[in-house]
Amino acid sequence: MADNLIKIAYLYEDLMNTYGDSGDVKILSFLLKREGYDTQVDNISLGDKFNAFDYDFVFFGGGQDFEQTVVAKDLPRHKDTLKEYINDDNPMLCICGGYQLMGSYYKTNSGTTIKGLDIFPLHTVFKSDKRMIGDTKYMTEWGEVTAFENHSGQTYFDNTDMLHPLGDMIEGYGNNPQDHEEGLRYRNFIGSYSHGPLLKNVNVANAVVKMIIERHNERLSQNDKVAE
């Protein structure tokens, strides 16, 4: 394995890629190249084998209700590896539908409940009378973020002691109209409703790149110990 090769897993790229979310991965690849790294992006789709610990970064984009339903049937195979990966402080970014599926469930407009991975104590409910669409602005630990949101799913934290938002809303809706909070920040996991893509905000992108490089160096060190 080349020491300068960063491995990125893109979960269900062929199904979950709404509003140009693949741009997040392209931006990371560009910034990593500037730091002297090559990138390998693997599409992990229906039926594919997947071990999160083989990667330096995991990305999961957004999708419509139909695609989410399809993905939700395949996704449980990866619950254990993703949960362990996240709780081991490894970097992962989930946008919109991908973010929703990391929670316990997503209730659709028809009343159907799409079961999530239940990695995080949060749930999402589709509310047709309140589509949250437009430009957003919020404050994160890395500074201000501007993006675009377009969702009717409203996400609520079921354990506010464990979960903390990615940012506090300045403009727009974020997770839901009541809480004035955007996304989720847990260890090195980021969940967000921000399209545009999110990582056009260089302050956030640089923070994620730092996480990825740290993970990469740790993975190399672990592999060296195994080889000894």
C-alpha positions in Angstrom: 0.0 0.0 0.0 1.4 3.4 -1.0 2.0 5.6 2.0 0.4 8.6 0.1 -2.8 6.8 -1.0 -5.9 8.0 0.8 -8.8 5.5 0.6 -12.3 6.9 0.6 -15.5 4.8 0.7 -18.5 6.4 -1.0 -21.6 4.6 0.3 -24.2 4.0 -2.5 -22.8 6.6 -4.8 -25.1 5.3 -7.6 -28.2 5.8 -5.5 -27.5 8.5 -2.9 -26.1 11.6 -4.8 -28.7 14.3 -4.6 -27.9 18.0 -5.4 -24.3 17.4 -6.2 -23.2 15.8 -2.9 -20.4 14.0 -4.8 -18.8 17.5 -4.9 -17.8 16.9 -1.3 -15.6 14.0 -2.3 -14.2 15.9 -5.3 -13.2 18.8 -3.1 -11.5 16.5 -0.6 -9.6 14.8 -3.4 -8.4 18.2 -4.6 -7.3 19.3 -1.2 -5.6 16.0 -0.4 -3.7 16.2 -3.7 -2.5 19.6 -2.7 -1.2 18.0 0.5 0.7 15.4 -1.5 -1.8 12.5 -1.4 -3.4 10.5 -4.1 -7.0 9.3 -3.5 -8.9 6.1 -4.3 -12.7 6.4 -4.1 -14.6 3.1 -3.9 -18.4 3.0 -4.5 -19.9 0.6 -2.0 -23.3 -0.3 -3.4 -25.9 -2.9 -3.1 -24.5 -6.3 -2.1 -20.9 -5.1 -1.9 -18.6 -6.2 0.9 -17.4 -3.4 3.1 -15.1 -3.0 6.1 -15.0 0.6 7.2 -11.5 0.1 8.8 -10.0 -0.4 5.3 -10.7 3.3 4.6 -9.5 6.7 5.8 -12.8 8.4 5.2 -16.4 7.3 4.7 -19.0 9.5 2.8 -22.7 8.9 2.6 -24.8 11.3 0.5 -28.5 12.2 0.2 -31.3 10.6 -1.9 -35.0 10.6 -2.5 -37.5 8.5 -0.5 -37.5 5.6 -3.0 -33.7 5.4 -3.1 -33.5 5.6 0.7 -36.0 2.7 0.9 -33.8 0.6 -1.4 -30.6 1.5 0.5 -32.2 0.9 3.9 -32.8 -2.7 3.1 -29.1 -3.3 2.2 -27.5 -1.0 4.8 -28.0 -3.1 8.0 -25.2 -5.4 6.8 -22.8 -2.5 7.5 -24.1 -1.4 10.9 -21.4 -3.1 13.1 -18.4 -1.9 11.0 -19.8 1.7 10.8 -20.6 1.9 14.5 -17.2 0.6 15.5 -15.5 2.9 13.0 -17.4 6.0 14.2 -16.8 5.2 17.9 -13.1 4.8 17.2 -13.0 8.5 16.3 -12.7 8.0 12.6 -14.0 10.6 10.1 -17.3 10.2 8.3 -19.6 12.7 6.6 -23.3 12.0 6.0 -25.5 14.4 4.0 -29.3 14.6 4.2 -30.7 11.1 3.5 -27.4 9.5 4.6 -27.5 11.5 7.8 -31.2 10.4 8.4 -30.4 6.7 7.9 -27.8 6.8 10.7 -30.7 7.4 13.2 -33.4 5.1 14.4 -36.0 5.7 11.7 -37.4 8.0 9.0 -41.2 8.2 8.7 -42.1 9.1 5.1 -45.0 11.2 3.8 -47.1 8.1 3.2 -46.6 7.0 6.8 -44.2 4.2 6.0 -41.3 3.9 8.4 -37.9 3.4 7.0 -35.7 1.8 9.7 -32.3 3.3 10.1 -29.1 1.9 11.5 -29.9 3.2 15.0 -26.3 4.2 15.5 -27.4 7.6 16.9 -30.5 8.3 19.0 -32.3 10.5 16.6 -35.3 10.2 14.3 -36.7 12.0 11.2 -40.3 12.6 10.3 -41.5 13.9 6.8 -43.9 16.8 7.2 -45.4 17.8 3.9 -46.7 21.1 5.2 -43.2 22.4 5.9 -40.6 22.0 3.1 -37.3 23.5 4.3 -35.7 24.9 1.2 -33.3 27.7 0.6 -29.9 29.2 1.5 -28.7 28.5 5.0 -26.1 30.0 7.3 -24.9 28.7 10.6 -22.0 28.9 13.1 -19.8 25.8 13.7 -16.7 25.2 15.8 -14.7 26.0 12.6 -16.5 29.3 11.9 -19.5 30.3 9.7 -20.9 28.0 7.1 -23.1 28.9 4.1 -25.0 26.2 2.2 -28.3 25.1 0.6 -31.0 22.9 2.1 -34.0 21.2 0.5 -35.8 18.7 2.7 -39.2 18.0 4.3 -37.7 15.5 6.8 -37.4 17.0 10.2 -34.7 15.5 12.4 -34.9 15.4 16.2 -32.3 14.2 18.7 -33.7 11.7 21.2 -30.6 12.1 23.6 -29.4 15.6 23.8 -26.8 14.7 26.4 -25.0 12.4 23.8 -25.7 14.3 20.6 -24.6 17.8 19.8 -25.4 19.9 16.6 -22.9 20.7 14.0 -23.9 24.3 14.3 -26.3 27.0 15.4 -28.6 28.4 12.8 -28.3 32.0 11.7 -30.5 31.7 8.6 -32.6 28.7 7.4 -34.0 25.7 9.2 -31.4 23.0 9.7 -32.6 19.9 11.5 -36.1 21.2 12.2 -37.9 24.6 12.5 -38.0 24.4 16.3 -34.5 23.7 17.6 -32.6 26.3 15.4 -29.7 23.8 15.0 -28.0 22.2 12.0 -26.7 18.7 11.7 -24.8 16.5 14.1 -21.2 16.5 15.4 -20.2 13.4 17.3 -16.5 12.6 17.7 -15.2 12.9 14.1 -18.6 12.1 12.6 -20.5 14.9 10.8 -24.1 14.7 9.7 -25.7 17.6 7.9 -28.5 18.8 5.6 -26.1 21.1 3.8 -25.9 20.7 0.1 -24.1 23.0 -2.2 -21.8 21.1 -1.5 -21.0 21.5 2.2 -17.3 21.4 1.7 -17.2 24.4 -0.5 -16.8 26.0 2.9 -13.0 25.7 3.1 -12.9 26.0 6.9 -15.0 22.8 7.2 -13.2 21.1 4.4 -9.7 21.8 5.9 -10.9 20.4 9.2 -12.1 17.2 7.5 -8.8 16.9 5.6 -7.0 17.1 8.9 -9.1 14.3 10.3 -8.5 12.1 7.2 -4.7 12.6 7.3 -4.6 11.7 11.0 -6.7 8.6 10.4 -4.5 7.6 7.4 -1.3 7.9 9.5 -2.9 5.8 12.3 -3.9 3.2 9.7 -0.4 3.0 8.3 1.0 2.6 11.8 -1.4 -0.1 12.6 -0.6 -2.0 9.4 3.1 -1.7 10.1 2.6 -3.3 13.6 0.7 -6.2 12.1 3.4 -6.8 9.5 6.1 -6.9 12.2 
